[in-house]
């Protein structure tokens, strides 16, 4: 699948990745592309810039998983990714693009299949 962004939150893990990336974007003078829904929740827009940001964050996280990093809150990698996917589905436009990217890149990295993605 071609993800078209160069390189092939409410949940804690996703929030941390978002916060670190958002901080880096803000330090670089970039705003986060977002809007508010009817209930006032922030929805991340599906723009090339936001895809690039997501790809960087997800690729770094996949590398951590591949190296055998242990998550400090005791969650398994499967639980952490499911939390991220739930957050993506709640807070992103075109959420399934981001979910598919995570799944495909984890497969390319030789990581185990995620269990429970459809229910997340």
C-alpha distance (Angstrom), angle and dihedral (degrees) to the residues before:
residue distance angle dihedral
X1 . . .
X2 3.81 . .
X3 3.77 109.6 .
X4 3.80 93.9 -170.6
X5 3.77 97.7 -138.4
X6 3.75 106.6 101.4
X7 3.80 108.3 -104.3
X8 3.80 114.9 73.5
X9 24.28 74.5 -101.7
X10 3.23 138.7 -148.5
X11 3.75 103.5 25.8
X12 3.79 116.6 79.1
X13 3.82 99.6 -121.7
X14 3.77 94.7 46.4
X15 3.79 91.4 42.0
X16 3.80 91.6 54.0
X17 3.82 91.9 49.4
X18 3.80 90.4 46.3
X19 3.80 93.2 46.4
X20 3.80 93.9 49.8
X21 3.79 92.1 46.9
X22 3.79 93.4 43.3
X23 3.80 90.5 49.9
X24 3.80 90.0 52.0
X25 3.81 90.8 48.4
X26 3.81 92.0 48.7
X27 3.82 91.9 47.6
X28 3.79 87.0 53.2
X29 3.81 89.5 52.7
X30 3.80 94.9 -105.2
X31 3.79 126.2 132.7
X32 3.78 124.4 -141.4
X33 3.81 111.1 -109.1
X34 3.80 104.8 -122.8
X35 3.77 146.6 132.8
X36 3.80 136.3 -163.5
X37 3.79 121.5 -109.4
X38 3.82 124.3 -140.2
X39 3.82 90.5 -82.6
X40 3.81 92.9 50.4
X41 3.82 95.8 -105.8
X42 3.80 117.9 144.6
X43 3.81 112.3 -111.9
X44 3.80 118.0 -165.7
X45 3.78 110.8 -131.2
X46 3.79 121.2 -127.8
X47 3.80 100.2 -120.0
X48 3.82 130.4 144.8
X49 3.79 89.6 -108.1
X50 3.81 93.3 51.6
X51 3.81 90.6 47.1
X52 3.79 89.6 52.8
X53 3.81 90.5 50.2
X54 3.82 91.6 48.2
X55 3.81 92.7 47.9
X56 3.81 90.8 52.9
X57 3.80 92.3 48.6
X58 3.81 95.0 44.9
X59 3.82 93.6 44.5
X60 3.80 91.0 51.8
X61 3.80 90.8 49.1
X62 3.81 92.1 48.3
X63 3.81 88.7 51.8
X64 3.81 90.1 52.1
X65 3.80 90.6 50.8
X66 3.80 91.0 47.2
X67 3.82 91.1 52.6
X68 3.81 89.5 54.1
X69 3.79 97.6 -109.0
X70 3.81 112.6 175.7
X71 3.81 114.6 -133.3
X72 3.82 109.1 -121.7
X73 3.82 96.1 -137.5
X74 3.81 91.8 58.9
X75 3.79 95.8 -111.5
X76 3.78 118.9 139.2
X77 3.78 118.1 -119.1
X78 3.81 88.6 -109.6
X79 3.83 90.7 55.1
X80 3.79 91.6 45.5
X81 3.81 93.4 50.9
X82 3.82 91.6 46.3
X83 3.81 89.3 52.5
X84 3.80 88.9 50.2
X85 3.80 91.7 48.7
X86 3.83 91.8 49.2
X87 3.80 88.9 51.5
X88 3.81 91.9 47.6
X89 3.80 91.2 50.7
X90 3.82 91.0 51.0
X91 3.79 99.3 41.0
X92 3.82 110.9 29.4
X93 3.76 136.4 75.6
X94 3.82 111.3 -127.7
X95 3.80 88.7 14.0
X96 3.80 96.0 175.1
X97 3.82 91.5 64.9
X98 3.82 88.8 61.7
X99 3.81 92.9 43.7
X100 3.81 91.6 50.0
X101 3.80 90.3 48.9
X102 3.80 92.0 54.3
X103 3.80 93.2 47.0
X104 3.80 94.5 47.1
X105 3.80 95.3 45.4
X106 3.81 92.0 48.2
X107 3.81 88.7 51.8
X108 3.81 91.0 50.2
X109 3.81 88.3 51.2
X110 3.82 90.1 54.2
X111 3.80 94.0 -115.9
X112 3.82 122.0 149.5
X113 3.78 119.8 -88.7
X114 3.78 114.6 -94.5
X115 3.79 114.3 -110.9
X116 3.81 118.0 -141.8
X117 3.81 100.3 20.4
X118 3.80 93.5 136.2
X119 3.80 91.3 54.8
X120 3.82 95.1 43.6
